[in-house]
Amino acid sequence: MDVGKGVEKILVVGAGTMGHGIAEVAAIAGYSVVIVDISKEILDRALERIMWSLSKLRERGAVKEDIQTIMLRIKTSTSLEDSARDIDFAIEAVPENIDLKRQVFSTLDRYAPSQAVLATNTSSLPIGEIASATKRPDRVIGMHFFNPPPLMPLVEIVMGPNTSEEALRITSEIARRMGKEIVIVRKDIPGFIVNRLLSRVIEQACYMVEEEGVSFRAIDSALRYRAGLPMGVFELLDFTGIDVVASIFSEMGRRGFKARLCKSIAERYEKKELGMKSGKGFYIYPSPGTYARPAIPREDGERIDIISIFAPAVNEAAYLLEDGIVDSPEVIDKAVKLGLGYPRGLLEMADEWAIDSIVERLRTISSRESMSHHRPKELLLRMVSENRVGVRSGRGFYTYTGVEEKRLKTLIIRFENRIGWIVLNRPEKLNAISPEMLEELSRALSELETRDDVRVIVITGSGRAFSAGADVTAFTSANPVNAYIYSRRFQEVLNMIERTPKPVIASINGYALGGGLELALACDIRIASENTVLGQPEINLGLIPGAGGTQRLTRLVGRGKAKELIMLGEPIPAREAERIGLVNRVVPQNQLESETRSLASKLAEKPPIAIMMAKAAVNLGSEAPIYSSLALEASLFSLLFSTEDLIEGVSAFLQKRRPEFKGR
């Protein structure tokens, strides 16, 4: 390459799935491209696939230029030596075999111009080993595209031990001209960023299946529905190819990557059950090579500890940061969002779960001999000691400037990342609801409703109870008039919860009895820990529920079940409450806060005006005849067509990106 000019001609070595896709994006970007492979038949098939892909992109409006014009930029050859003589840049995309790659680079080194940069599309093999086959290791670099290259936006650029800053600059410019987002891996380590982190998720998922008796379908259910991943880990193994994953683990392991052997992968590899390509892997497919999304019930994953699945990957990310392999948490989160399709970054999720929770899981995981390499990294331990535990403390991998907390006499009000928390704070009284607490609840709800930086409200309790009910000491001198006034005041506060335009989540831990349950019933969504006990025991005192229990409970579970609960006054466990529809979901006790925060964060990303309209349509519509309710729904539906959020939502859908709703 002439130093005085930019890159004009790119050589792609290998016309397989990755090679022809890379050639396509290079031609779309305006480069002259030569594809080299061992036979004309392979090259002809590659051209056919490029033509088909371009036509699809053109149909969607992703390519504006004439297809034939793009195709004219692509030439093919079976001679690597001849094709390399006048290139500016080479991208090798042959199978993941170190000897084959070294052979290709040795040839490129002999025949390509001395200034040409030589890139490898390897997904896990060390750049230094490949570069050692050349006399120009400073011009050798990793350029890892993701499959399929025309659609996947990410490129990992990996520096070898001797890669020059100039080679890095040139490669970065080419990737950006191709329309790609880049992440830079500063040191040459097995697996780079994406495969290294993914391997930790796979390893832990396998351990949970093989040693803890968890079903792989349950893990995939949790990852698909609760974590919001596009595929569960075992779905992804089948889709990628179990042989491919086994090879990646093997190559990384040979180069010092410590991981427990996944027997589930090894056994299927031996039996040639390679996933979609063979028709059977962890799931069964209609025929070899035909993909059909596995049917995975949502309820299967409800008891899976999401934090435990991801904790080793967070630990690995801490190593990448500690060792200077990546520059910042943003690099890691960009890699998993664009390379793996995660809806949120790994470290963004870690901050929500809380770093001390991550460390707790790692200590448990690493206590097993075969998983001892997962001992918490020093960075995580330091973060915990400095109270940099994430969203909750205002600092974690990221800084949350909006985090603040204030304490009233009976409540704690906390603001964090568009979520407003109301914590009932009379733990010595099991958060019994007193007249003073009602007044403070009213003020807190009014404040949170009017704050633009709060999109979701969470109500929970401190200590071992959500709330065990009304404070009976307040009724020692009660008379019918006082009792009526108290009941109506309690009802008014709970009505505020129903009327607020923002979604309200009840995060229920421990006891939720009497008035405590009535408080939870007024919320839009109820999530409970497994140790929760719920009930309306007023009948045992010669009373009935007085804060909406006879009405809201009936609307949730039906007349018969409501009468049974109220008339018997017997509490029920969380799982029974979930079965009858009293709570939306039940999670392990140590996951309640993280699951609540995760749910609240998802709601906070939704369009606020549409959320408000949806809440109004459901709440008000349930109290009116069906024809009136339908008219209300149509009116609210039509109003949303005047919002900027609707335009943003449609635009994001068409552009295949996440929307950013402003509430306008």
C-alpha positions in Angstrom: 0.0 0.0 0.0 1.3 3.4 -0.9 1.6 5.4 2.3 0.4 8.5 0.5 -3.0 7.0 -0.4 -5.8 5.2 1.4 -6.9 1.6 1.1 -8.5 0.9 -2.3 -8.1 -2.8 -2.9 -9.0 -5.5 -0.4 -8.2 -9.2 -0.7 -10.5 -11.7 1.1 -9.0 -15.1 1.5 -11.7 -17.8 1.8 -15.2 -17.7 0.2 -17.1 -19.5 2.9 -19.9 -18.0 5.1 -17.7 -15.4 6.6 -15.5 -14.7 3.6 -18.2 -13.9 1.1 -20.0 -11.8 3.7 -16.9 -9.8 4.4 -16.3 -9.3 0.7 -19.9 -8.1 0.3 -19.6 -5.4 3.0 -16.2 -4.3 1.6 -17.8 -3.9 -1.9 -20.8 -2.1 -0.5 -18.3 0.3 1.2 -16.8 1.1 -2.2 -13.6 -1.0 -2.1 -12.3 -3.1 -5.0 -12.4 -6.7 -3.7 -10.8 -9.9 -4.8 -12.0 -13.2 -3.2 -9.6 -16.1 -3.3 -10.5 -19.8 -2.8 -9.4 -23.2 -4.0 -11.9 -23.8 -6.8 -14.1 -21.9 -9.2 -17.2 -23.7 -8.0 -16.7 -22.4 -4.5 -16.2 -18.9 -5.8 -19.3 -19.0 -8.1 -21.4 -20.1 -5.1 -20.0 -17.2 -3.1 -21.0 -14.7 -5.9 -24.5 -16.2 -6.0 -24.8 -15.8 -2.2 -23.6 -12.2 -2.4 -26.1 -11.4 -5.2 -28.9 -12.9 -3.1 -27.9 -11.0 0.0 -27.6 -7.7 -1.8 -31.0 -8.1 -3.3 -32.5 -8.6 0.2 -30.6 -5.6 1.5 -31.9 -3.6 -1.5 -35.5 -4.7 -0.8 -35.2 -3.4 2.7 -33.6 -0.1 1.7 -30.3 -0.9 3.4 -28.4 -0.6 0.1 -29.1 2.4 -2.2 -26.6 1.7 -4.9 -27.4 -0.5 -7.9 -26.6 -4.2 -7.2 -24.7 -4.7 -10.4 -22.5 -1.7 -9.7 -21.5 -3.3 -6.4 -21.0 -6.7 -8.0 -18.6 -5.1 -10.5 -16.2 -4.3 -7.7 -15.8 -8.0 -6.8 -13.4 -10.2 -8.7 -12.5 -13.8 -7.9 -9.3 -15.9 -8.2 -7.9 -19.3 -7.3 -4.4 -17.9 -7.1 -3.5 -16.4 -3.8 0.0 -15.5 -5.0 -1.2 -13.5 -8.1 -4.1 -11.8 -6.2 -1.9 -10.6 -3.4 0.6 -8.7 -5.5 -1.2 -5.3 -5.7 -3.4 -5.2 -2.7 -3.6 -2.6 0.1 -5.3 -4.8 2.7 -6.0 -8.5 3.2 -8.6 -10.2 5.4 -8.1 -13.9 5.9 -11.3 -15.9 6.5 -10.3 -19.6 6.2 -11.4 -22.3 8.8 -10.2 -22.0 12.4 -7.0 -24.1 11.9 -3.8 -22.5 13.1 -1.6 -24.3 10.7 -3.8 -23.4 7.7 -3.9 -19.7 8.8 -0.1 -19.6 9.3 0.3 -21.0 5.8 -2.0 -18.4 4.3 -0.1 -15.6 6.1 3.3 -16.9 5.1 2.1 -16.7 1.4 0.6 -13.3 1.9 3.8 -12.1 3.5 5.9 -13.2 0.5 3.6 -11.8 -2.3 1.7 -8.8 -0.8 3.3 -5.3 -0.9 5.4 -4.6 2.1 3.1 -1.8 3.3 -0.1 -4.0 3.1 -1.9 -4.7 6.4 -2.7 -8.4 6.9 -5.8 -9.1 9.0 -7.3 -12.3 10.3 -10.9 -12.9 10.9 -10.1 -15.5 13.6 -12.6 -15.6 16.5 -10.3 -17.0 19.1 -6.8 -17.9 17.8 -3.9 -15.7 19.0 -2.8 -13.0 16.6 0.8 -13.4 17.6 0.9 -17.0 16.6 -0.5 -16.2 13.2 1.8 -13.1 12.8 4.9 -15.2 13.6 4.5 -16.8 10.1 5.4 -13.4 8.6 8.3 -11.0 8.6 5.9 -8.1 9.3 4.2 -8.8 12.6 3.7 -5.1 13.1 1.3 -5.2 10.0 -0.7 -8.2 11.3 -3.9 -7.6 13.2 -7.2 -9.3 14.2 -10.4 -8.2 12.5 -13.1 -10.4 13.8 -16.4 -10.0 12.1 -19.6 -11.6 13.4 -21.9 -13.9 11.4 -23.5 -12.8 9.1 -21.1 -9.9 8.3 -23.7 -7.9 6.2 -26.1 -7.8 9.2 -24.0 -7.9 12.4 -22.7 -4.4 13.3 -19.7 -5.4 15.4 -16.0 -5.9 14.6 -13.5 -6.9 17.2 -10.1 -5.4 16.3 -7.4 -7.3 18.1 -3.8 -6.1 18.5 -1.1 -8.8 18.4 2.1 -8.4 20.6 3.8 -6.4 17.8 0.9 -4.7 16.0 1.6 -1.1 15.2 -0.6 1.8 15.9 -0.7 2.5 12.2 -2.1 -0.9 11.4 -4.7 -0.3 14.1 -5.6 3.0 12.6 -5.9 1.7 9.1 -8.0 -1.3 10.2 -10.3 0.9 12.3 -10.9 3.2 9.4 -11.8 0.3 7.1 -14.2 -1.1 9.6 -15.9 2.2 10.1 -16.2 2.8 6.4 -17.9 -0.6 6.2 -20.4 0.8 8.6 -19.3 -1.3 11.5 -19.0 -0.5 15.2 -15.6 -1.4 16.6 -14.2 -2.6 19.9 -10.5 -2.7 20.4 -8.8 -5.6 22.2 -5.5 -4.2 23.4 -3.8 -7.5 24.3 -3.7 -10.8 22.4 -5.7 -13.2 24.6 -7.6 -16.3 23.7 -11.3 -15.6 22.8 -10.8 -11.8 22.8 -13.9 -10.2 24.4 -17.1 -11.7 23.1 -16.1 -15.4 22.9 -14.3 -15.2 26.2 -17.4 -13.8 28.0 -19.7 -16.1 26.2 -17.6 -19.1 27.2 -18.0 -18.2 30.9 -21.8 -18.2 30.5 -21.7 -21.5 28.7 -19.4 -23.0 31.3 -21.6 -22.0 34.2 -24.8 -23.1 32.4 -23.2 -26.5 31.8 -22.2 -26.7 35.5 -25.7 -26.0 36.6 -27.1 -28.7 34.3 -24.5 -31.3 35.1 -23.8 -30.8 38.8 -26.9 -29.0 40.2 -29.6 -30.9 38.2 -31.0 -27.9 36.5 -32.6 -28.6 33.1 -31.0 -26.9 30.1 -34.5 -25.9 29.0 -35.0 -24.0 32.3 -31.8 -22.1 31.8 -32.7 -21.1 28.3 -36.2 -20.1 29.5 -34.7 -17.8 32.1 -32.2 -16.3 29.7 -34.8 -15.8 26.9 -37.7 -14.4 28.9 -36.2 -12.9 32.1 -32.8 -11.7 30.9 -34.3 -10.8 27.5 -31.5 -12.5 25.5 -32.4 -13.3 21.8 -31.5 -17.0 22.5 -30.9 -19.1 25.5 -27.3 -20.4 25.8 -28.2 -24.0 24.7 -30.2 -22.6 21.8 -27.2 -20.6 20.8 -24.9 -23.7 21.0 -27.2 -25.6 18.6 -27.4 -22.6 16.3 -23.7 -22.0 16.2 -22.7 -25.6 16.0 -21.6 -27.7 18.9 -18.5 -28.7 16.9 -17.6 -25.1 16.5 -18.0 -24.3 20.2 -16.0 -27.4 21.2 -13.2 -26.3 18.9 -13.2 -22.8 20.4 -13.0 -24.2 23.9 -10.2 -26.5 22.9 -8.1 -23.9 21.2 -8.6 -21.4 24.0 -7.8 -24.1 26.6 -4.6 -25.0 24.9 -3.5 -21.4 25.2 -4.1 -21.0 28.9 -7.9 -20.3 29.2 -9.0 -22.1 32.4 -12.4 -23.6 32.1 -14.3 -26.6 33.4 -15.0 -29.2 30.8 -18.6 -29.1 29.6 -19.6 -32.7 29.5 -22.9 -31.8 27.8 -21.0 -30.4 24.9 -18.3 -33.2 24.7 -20.9 -36.0 24.8 -22.9 -34.5 21.9 -19.8 -33.7 19.9 -18.8 -37.4 20.2 -22.2 -38.5 19.1 -22.2 -36.1 16.2 -25.2 -34.3 17.6 -24.0 -30.9 16.5 -27.2 -28.9 16.7 -29.2 -27.4 13.9 -26.7 -28.5 11.2 -27.2 -32.2 12.2 -30.9 -32.0 13.1 -30.2 -32.7 16.8 -28.2 -31.1 19.6 -29.8 -30.0 22.8 -33.0 -29.6 20.9 -34.4 -31.5 17.9 -34.9 -29.8 14.5 -37.2 -30.7 11.5 -34.2 -31.7 9.4 -30.5 -31.1 9.2 -29.7 -27.5 8.5 -33.3 -26.4 9.0 -33.8 -24.0 11.9 -36.9 -24.0 14.0 -37.0 -22.0 17.2 -37.4 -24.5 20.1 -40.5 -24.3 22.1 -39.5 -23.3 25.6 -42.1 -22.6 28.3 -41.7 -19.3 30.1 -42.5 -20.8 33.5 -39.6 -23.3 33.2 -37.1 -20.6 34.1 -38.8 -18.8 36.9 -36.7 -20.3 39.7 -33.3 -20.0 37.9 -30.8 -17.7 39.6 -29.9 -15.3 36.7 -27.1 -13.7 38.6 -25.3 -17.1 39.1 -25.4 -17.7 35.3 -23.7 -14.4 34.5 -21.5 -14.0 37.6 -18.4 -15.8 36.0 -18.8 -13.6 32.9 -18.8 -10.5 35.1 -15.7 -11.8 36.8 -14.1 -12.3 33.4 -15.0 -8.8 32.4 -13.3 -7.5 35.6 -10.1 -9.4 34.5 -10.3 -7.7 31.1 -10.5 -4.3 32.8 -7.9 -5.1 35.4 -5.3 -6.3 32.9 -5.8 -3.4 30.5 -7.1 -5.7 27.7 -10.0 -3.3 27.2 -10.1 0.4 27.9 -13.4 0.8 29.7 -16.7 -0.9 30.8 -18.3 0.7 27.8 -16.1 -1.5 25.5 -17.3 -4.7 27.1 -21.0 -3.7 27.1 -20.8 -2.5 23.5 -19.3 -5.9 22.6 -22.0 -8.0 24.2 -24.9 -5.8 22.9 -23.7 -5.7 19.3 -21.9 -9.1 19.2 -24.4 -11.2 21.2 -27.5 -9.2 20.9 -27.9 -8.6 24.7 -30.6 -6.0 25.3 -28.3 -4.4 28.0 -24.6 -4.5 28.6 -23.2 -7.2 30.9 -21.8 -4.6 33.3 -24.9 -2.5 33.2 -26.8 -5.6 34.4 -24.1 -6.2 37.0 -24.6 -2.8 38.4 -28.3 -3.4 38.6 -27.8 -6.8 40.3 -25.3 -5.2 42.7 -21.6 -6.1 42.8 -21.8 -7.5 46.3 -24.4 -10.0 45.0 -22.0 -10.9 42.1 -19.2 -11.5 44.6 -21.4 -13.6 46.8 -22.3 -15.9 43.9 -18.7 -16.1 42.8 -17.6 -17.2 46.3 -20.2 -20.0 46.2 -19.3 -21.1 42.7 -15.6 -21.0 43.3 -15.9 -23.1 46.5 -16.3 -26.1 44.2 -12.9 -27.6 43.2 -13.7 -27.7 39.5 -14.7 -24.1 39.5 -12.0 -22.6 41.7 -10.8 -20.4 38.9 -13.9 -18.2 39.4 -12.6 -16.7 42.6 -13.7 -13.0 42.6 -11.2 -10.7 40.9 -9.5 -8.0 42.9 -11.4 -5.3 41.1 -14.7 -6.7 42.2 -13.5 -7.0 45.8 -12.2 -3.5 45.8 -15.5 -2.2 44.4 -17.4 -3.8 47.2 -15.0 -2.5 49.9 -15.4 1.0 48.5 -19.2 0.7 48.3 -19.2 0.9 44.6 -21.8 -1.8 44.3 -23.8 -0.4 41.4 -27.0 1.5 40.9 -28.0 1.1 44.6 -25.0 3.1 45.8 -24.7 5.4 42.8 -21.4 4.0 41.7 -20.4 0.7 40.2 -18.8 0.1 36.8 -20.7 3.2 35.9 -21.6 6.4 37.8 -25.3 7.1 38.4 -25.6 10.9 39.0 -29.3 10.8 39.7 -29.0 8.5 42.8 -30.2 10.1 46.0 -31.9 9.0 49.2 -33.8 10.7 51.9 -35.2 9.3 55.1 -38.5 10.2 56.6 -39.7 8.9 60.0 -41.3 5.7 58.6 -40.1 5.6 55.0 -36.9 5.7 52.9 -37.3 7.3 49.5 -34.6 6.5 47.0 -34.1 7.7 43.4 -31.9 5.7 41.1 -31.8 5.5 37.3 -35.4 6.6 36.6 -36.7 4.4 39.4 -38.3 5.8 42.6 -38.2 3.4 45.6 -40.4 3.7 48.6 -39.1 1.5 51.4 -41.4 1.0 54.4 -39.0 1.4 57.2 -40.4 0.2 60.5 -38.6 -3.1 60.6 -39.0 -3.5 64.4 -42.7 -3.4 63.8 -42.7 -5.5 60.7 -43.4 -2.3 58.8 -46.9 -2.0 60.3 -48.8 0.8 58.7 -49.5 3.7 61.1 -51.4 6.9 60.4 -48.0 8.6 60.2 -46.8 6.1 57.6 -50.0 6.8 55.5 -49.2 10.5 55.6 -45.6 10.0 54.5 -46.8 7.5 51.8 -49.1 10.1 50.4 -46.4 12.8 50.3 -43.9 10.3 48.7 -46.3 9.3 46.0 -47.1 12.9 45.2 -43.4 13.7 44.9 -42.6 10.7 42.7 -45.5 11.3 40.5 -44.4 14.8 39.6 -40.7 14.1 39.1 -39.8 13.8 35.4 -36.7 11.7 36.2 -38.8 9.0 37.7 -40.6 6.6 35.4 -41.3 3.6 37.6 -42.2 3.4 41.3 -41.3 0.5 43.5 -42.8 -0.1 47.0 -41.0 -2.6 49.3 -40.3 -3.2 52.9 -37.1 -3.2 55.0 -36.2 -6.2 57.2 -38.1 -9.4 57.1 -41.5 -8.1 56.1 -43.2 -6.1 53.3 -45.8 -5.1 55.9 -47.6 -7.2 58.5 -50.7 -5.0 58.3 -52.1 -2.0 60.1 -50.5 -0.9 63.4 -53.1 -2.2 65.9 -51.7 0.1 68.6 -53.4 3.0 66.6 -56.8 1.5 67.3 -56.6 1.1 71.1 -59.1 3.9 71.6 -60.9 3.6 68.2 -64.6 4.1 67.8 -66.8 3.6 64.7 -66.3 7.1 63.5 -62.5 7.1 63.9 -62.3 3.6 62.3 -64.3 4.9 59.3 -62.1 7.9 58.9 -59.0 5.8 59.1 -60.3 3.3 56.6 -61.2 6.0 54.1 -57.9 7.7 54.5 -56.1 4.4 53.9 -58.2 3.8 50.8 -57.4 7.3 49.5 -53.7 6.6 49.7 -54.0 3.3 47.9 -56.2 5.0 45.3 -53.3 7.3 44.7 -51.2 4.3 43.7 -53.9 3.2 41.2 -54.3 6.7 39.8 -50.7 7.7 39.4 -49.8 7.6 35.7 -46.6 5.7 36.4 -46.4 1.9 36.9 -46.0 0.8 40.5 -44.4 -2.4 41.5 -44.9 -4.1 44.8 -41.6 -5.9 45.7 -42.9 -8.2 48.5 -40.6 -9.8 51.0 -41.6 -11.8 54.0 -45.0 -11.0 55.5 -47.7 -9.2 53.5 -50.8 -9.4 55.7 -53.9 -7.3 56.2 -53.2 -3.7 55.2 -49.8 -4.8 53.9 -51.5 -7.0 51.4 -54.0 -4.3 50.5 -51.1 -2.0 49.8 -49.6 -4.5 47.5 -53.0 -5.1 45.8 -53.2 -1.5 44.8 -49.9 -1.8 42.8 -49.8 -2.6 39.2 -47.4 -5.6 39.4 -46.6 -7.8 42.4 -43.3 -9.7 42.6 -42.7 -11.8 45.7 -39.9 -13.7 47.2 -40.3 -17.5 47.9 -40.5 -16.9 51.7 -43.4 -14.5 51.4 -46.6 -15.2 53.2 -49.8 -13.4 52.1 -53.2 -13.1 53.7 -56.1 -11.1 55.0 -56.3 -12.2 58.7 -58.7 -9.4 59.8 -61.6 -11.9 60.4 -59.6 -13.4 63.3 -59.9 -10.0 65.1 -63.6 -9.8 64.4 -63.0 -7.4 61.4 -63.0 -7.4 57.6 -60.4 -5.8 55.3 -60.9 -2.0 55.4 -58.4 -0.7 52.8 -59.8 -2.2 49.6 -59.2 -5.8 50.3 -62.7 -7.0 49.7 -62.8 -5.3 46.3 -59.3 -5.5 44.8 -58.7 -9.1 46.0 -62.0 -10.1 44.4 -61.1 -8.5 41.1 -57.8 -10.3 41.1 -58.7 -13.8 42.2 -62.5 -14.0 41.8 -65.3 -14.0 44.3 -65.0 -17.6 45.5 -61.3 -17.5 46.3 -61.5 -14.0 47.7 -64.3 -15.1 50.1 -62.2 -18.1 51.1 -59.2 -16.0 51.9 -61.1 -13.3 53.8 -63.5 -15.6 55.7 -60.9 -18.1 56.8 -58.3 -15.5 57.4 -55.6 -18.0 56.8 -52.3 -16.9 55.0 -51.0 -18.6 51.9 -47.5 -19.1 50.6 -46.1 -17.2 47.7 -46.3 -20.1 45.2 -50.0 -20.5 46.0 -50.5 -16.8 45.6 -48.8 -17.0 42.2 -51.0 -19.9 41.1 -54.3 -18.0 41.8 -53.0 -14.8 40.3 -52.5 -12.8 43.5 -48.9 -12.1 42.6 -47.4 -11.9 39.1 -44.2 -13.9 39.8 -42.2 -15.5 42.6 -38.4 -15.5 42.8 -35.8 -16.8 45.3 -35.4 -14.5 48.3 -31.8 -13.5 47.4 -32.9 -12.4 43.9 -35.9 -10.3 44.9 -34.1 -6.9 44.7 -32.2 -7.7 41.5 -35.3 -9.1 39.8 -37.4 -6.1 40.9 -34.8 -3.7 39.6 -34.5 -5.6 36.4 -38.3 -5.4 35.8 -38.4 -1.8 36.8 -35.5 -0.9 34.4 -37.3 -2.6 31.5 -40.5 -0.7 32.3 -38.5 2.6 32.5 -37.3 2.1 29.0 -40.9 1.9 27.6 -42.7 5.0 26.3 -44.1 6.8 29.5 -47.2 8.2 27.8 -48.2 4.9 26.3 -47.6 3.2 29.7 -49.9 5.9 31.3 -52.6 5.2 28.7 -52.3 1.5 29.1 -52.7 1.7 32.9 -55.7 4.0 32.6 -57.4 1.8 30.0 -57.0 -1.3 32.1 -57.9 0.3 35.5 -60.8 2.5 34.3 -62.1 0.0 31.7 -62.5 -2.7 34.3 -65.1 -0.6 36.1 -67.3 0.2 33.1 -69.5 -1.7 30.7 -67.6 -3.2 27.8 -68.8 -0.8 25.2 -67.7 2.2 27.3 -64.4 0.5 28.0 -63.8 -0.1 24.3 -64.6 3.5 23.5 -62.1 4.6 26.2 -59.4 2.3 24.7 -60.0 3.7 21.2 -59.8 7.2 22.5 -56.5 6.6 24.3 -55.1 4.7 21.4 -55.8 7.5 19.0 -54.3 10.1 21.3 -50.9 8.3 21.1 -50.7 9.2 17.4 -49.9 12.8 18.5 -46.8 11.8 20.5 -43.1 12.0 19.5 -42.6 8.7 21.2 -44.7 7.0 18.5 -42.5 8.4 15.8 -39.4 7.3 17.7 -40.8 3.8 18.2 -41.7 3.3 14.6 -38.3 4.7 13.4 -36.4 2.5 15.8 -38.3 -0.5 14.6 -37.5 0.2 10.9 -33.9 0.9 11.7 -33.5 -2.2 13.9 -32.3 -0.2 16.9 -33.5 0.2 20.5 -35.8 3.2 20.8 -35.1 6.1 23.2 -38.5 7.3 24.5 -38.6 10.9 25.9 -42.2 11.0 27.2 -43.2 13.6 24.6 
